[in-house]
Amino acid sequence: MEVGMVVAAVFAVFTGFNDAGAQVGLGTRARGLPPLAALALLATAVAVAPLVVGTAVAATLDGRLVAYPGGDGRAGLYVGVAVAVAVTVGLGWRGLPTSLTLALVGGIAGAGTGGGGDVSWPVIASVLAAAAAAPVAGALIAGAACRLVRGLPHVGTAGIRLRWLHIAAFSAGCVAYGANDGQKVLAVYFATRDGTLHGAADLVPVLVLLGACFLAGGLAGLPRLAAGLGGMLTPTRTDTLVATELTGASVVLGTAALGSPVSMTQSLAGALIGTGLARGTRRVRWRGVLALGRAWLFTLPLAYGLAALANATIGALS
């Protein structure tokens, strides 16, 4: 197996380990969706969604952030990926769970700067704007979604309808993740191949392999899934979970249509805050909100600076 494919596969494993916790951990807080089934559904979406909705987000991460002299940016990409993983692990170890997508964008851009590449600052600015808007949009939409879900006629059937709606909403969130946030895995593979693919015949086996690696990483992280994102921000119940999942899916699918990479974790966090506010400000665990906010604020600039320094140092020594 070529080096680039190994890098992409290892990154897919880490992405599954890091990302599945928020979405699967949240989705399994209600009855009716076992963790293994939820994780398998998410991994399947990572493999299938790009074939259905396209790869616009992967193209943004691969080719629009940095242009390298001569067109070969694989060395810079490897530095950016390594820094993104290190920043995500480092902040998580300090109790600041963060967005791997933000870390990857910062790492790729920083490696480009350190390696003499041409960084597209307008694209970086648009990514930052989308990252800032996603949780705000999630919070605003979730309040209305929460009221809508509460008005559904589910109480008379012992919550059976609501549980099915929860499974449908979680499935929509999985598709949204595969259409946007999950495409960072595919972007890494594209970059290792200099973007050379020849249609679905090339893409299908790659997506199957990367989806399997994502699943392996998620399985390794299963012990982390129990806490999830919900317990950190607000108490959850089935109706608020449905509203949160529907809101997160709509926000992330909307940004995917624009080709803008947005973290599902950020969208779900905003939606959780919105559903909490709909039940009163005391329902929101503001200490957790502040911890997430600090992590998001530091992630991209920290990854950018470390990657720029690392790639510049490598260039000076080579």
N, C-alpha and C positions, 0 to 999 in steps of 0.2 A: 504494500500500500504506500502511495506517495506521501511525502512529508505533509503537504498541504491538506490531504484528506485526514491524516492523523490529527493535525491541529484542529480541523473542523470537528472531528468526532469527539476529541477530548473536550473541546469547548461546549459541544452539545450535551455531554454528560454533566459538566459543571452547571450549565444553564438549567437542566432539569433539576439538579440538586438545589439550586438557588431559587428558581422561579416557581416551582410547583407548590412550594410551601404556602404562599399567599393564597393562590387560587383554589387549590385542592383543600387546604386547611379550612378555608372559609366555606367551601361548598359542602363539606362533610359535617358542618356544625348542625345540620338538620338531618332528620331521619330519612332513609330512602336512597341514599347514595353512598355506598361503601367506598373507603379510600382507594382500594385497588382499581375499582371500576372507574372512579373519577379520574385517577391518574392515567389509566389506559385511554380514556376519552380525550384527555388533554394531549397526550402524546400522539394520538391519531390525528387530531386537529393540526398539530405541528407539521405532520407529514402530508396531509391532504389539502389543507386550506390554501397553500400557495398555488396549487393546480387549479383551484376553483376561482379564487379572487385575484390571482396575479401576484407578482413579486415586486411591486412598486417600492415597498419599504426596504426590502433587501437591496434594491438598486440604489436607493438614497444612501444607505450605509456603505455600500461597496464603492460606488464611483463618483458620487456627488460631493462628498466631504473633502477629499484630498486628491489632487492630481500630482503624481510624482514625475520628475524628469526622466524621460525614457519610457515611462508608462509602467514600470515594474515596481510596485509598492509592497511586495510580499514581506520583505524584511521589516518594514515599518508596521505592517499589519500585525505581524507576530509580536512585536513590541507592544503595540496598542492593546492586543488581546491579553497579553500577560499582565500588563499594568491594570487593565479593567478587572481582571480576576483578583489581583492582589488588593486593589482598593476595595472591592466588594467584600472580600474576606476580612480585610483589616477593619473596616467600619462595622461589619457584623460582629466581629470579635469584641469590639468596644461597645456593643449594645446599640448600634445605630444601623438597623437594617435598611438597605438602600436599593436603588434601581440599577441592575446590571446594564440596562440599555443606556442610561445616562453615563455610566462608567465607560462603556464601549465607545460611545460618541466622543467623549473627552479623550480617551486613550488613542483613538485613531487620529483625531485632529492634532493632539499633542505630538504624536510620533511623526506626523506629516511636517509639523513646524520644525522639530528637531532634525529631520532628515532632509530639509530643504525643499519640501513639497509645497504646492500651492493650495492653501487651505481656503475653502469657500466659506467665508464668514457669513454671507447672507443665508446659506443653508444652515450653518450652525445657529444663527439667530432664530431662524424659523423653528428649528428643533427645540431650542430653549423656550420659545414662545408657546409651542404646543405642550411642552412639559409643564409649564406654569399654568396653562389654561385647563389642562385635563382634570386635575383634582377640583378646580373651582367649578368647571362645568358639571363634573360628577356630583358635587355637593348641591348645586342648584337644581339639577334634574332629579336627583334622588328623592328630594322632599315630595315632589309631585308624584313620582313613581310609587312612593310609599303609600300616599293617600289613595292612589288608584288600586293598588294591590289589596289594601284593607277593605275596599268596597266590593271586592269580588265575592260571589256567593259560595264560599268554601267551608264555612263553619258547620253547616248542616250535614256535611258528609265526613265529619271527624277529621278534617284536614287533608283528605285524600287528594282532592283537586289541587290544593295548595302544594302538596308534595310533588305532584306531577309537574306543576308549573315551575317549581324549584328545579327539577331535573332539566326541564326545557330551557330555563334561564341559564343554568350552569353550562349546558351544551352550547348556547349562543355565546357565552363568555369564552368557551374553549375555541370556537371558530374565530372570534375576535382576536384572541391571543395568537392563534396561528397566522392570522392575516396581518398582524402588526408586530407585536413584541417578540413573538417567536421567530420572526424572520431574521433576527440578528444572527442566528445559527447559519441560515442559508447565505447571508451576506458574507460571513467569514469564508464559507466554501467558495463563493463566487470570486472573492478577492484572491484566494490561493490559486485559482485557475485563470486569473486575469479576465474574469467575466466570460470565458469561452464555454458556452453550452449550445447544444444544437436541438432545441425543442424538448418536448415532454419525454421523448425516449431517453434522453440523457438525464432529465430531472427526476424522473420517478425513482430509479434505484438509489439516487443520492438522498432523496427525501425519506425513503424507507430506512436507510441506514442512519440518518441523522435523527429520525423519529425514534428509532430503537435505542440510540445512545441517550436521547432525552429521557426516555422511559427508564433506562438503567440508572441515570442520575436521580430521577425522581424516586425510584425505589430505594436508593441509598439514603435519600433524605426523608423517607417516610416517618421516622421517629420525630422529625421536626414539625410535621404537618399538624399535629394535634393542637398546638397553640394557635397557629394561623394568624391572620391579620386582624380578624374581627375582635378577638379578645383584647388586643392591644389598644383599640380605639373606642369601642363602644360595646355594650352587651347586645347580643343578636338573638333573634328568633326567626322562625321560618318566613314570615311575611316581610320582615326587613331584609332578610337574605335575598329573597326574590327581587325586591326593589333594587338592592345593591347590585346584583348580578346583571339585571336588565340594563341598569344605568351604565355600568362598566362596559358591557358589550357594545352599547350604542355609541359611547364616546370613542372607544378604541377602533371600532369599525369605521366611524366617521373620519378619524385621522388617517386610517389606513388608505381610504379612498384618495386622500391628498398625498400619499406617499411619505407621510411624516411619522417617524418612529416615536411611539409613545408607550410608556410603561403601563402594563395592566395593573401593576401594584399601585401606581399613583392614581389611576382612575378609580379603582376599587376603594382606595383609602378615602378619596373625596366623596364617593358615594356613601361609604359608611358614616362619614361625618354628617352628610346630609340627612341620612335616615335617623341618626342620633339627634340632630337638631330638631327634626320633625316631632320628636317625642320630648323635647326639652333640653336645654343646654347642659343640664347636669348628667344627661345620658352619655355625653361625650367625655372620653378620658383624655383630657387636654395634655397631660404629661406625655402620653404616647404620641399625640399629634405633634407636639414640639420636637420630640425625638426624631420622628420621621422627617419633619421639616428641616432640621439641622443636617441630617444625613443627605437629603436631596440637595441642599444648598452647597455642601462641600464636595459632593461626588464629582461633578463634571470638571470644575477647576482643578481639583486635586489630581484627578486622572490625567488631565491635560498637562499639568506641570511636570508630573513624574515621567510621563511618556516622552515629553519633549526633552527633558534632561537625559533620560536613558538612551534615546535614539541619537542625540547629539554626541553623547559620550562614546557610543558604539562607533559612530562615524569617525570620530577623532582618533580612536584606537586602531581602526582598520586601515 
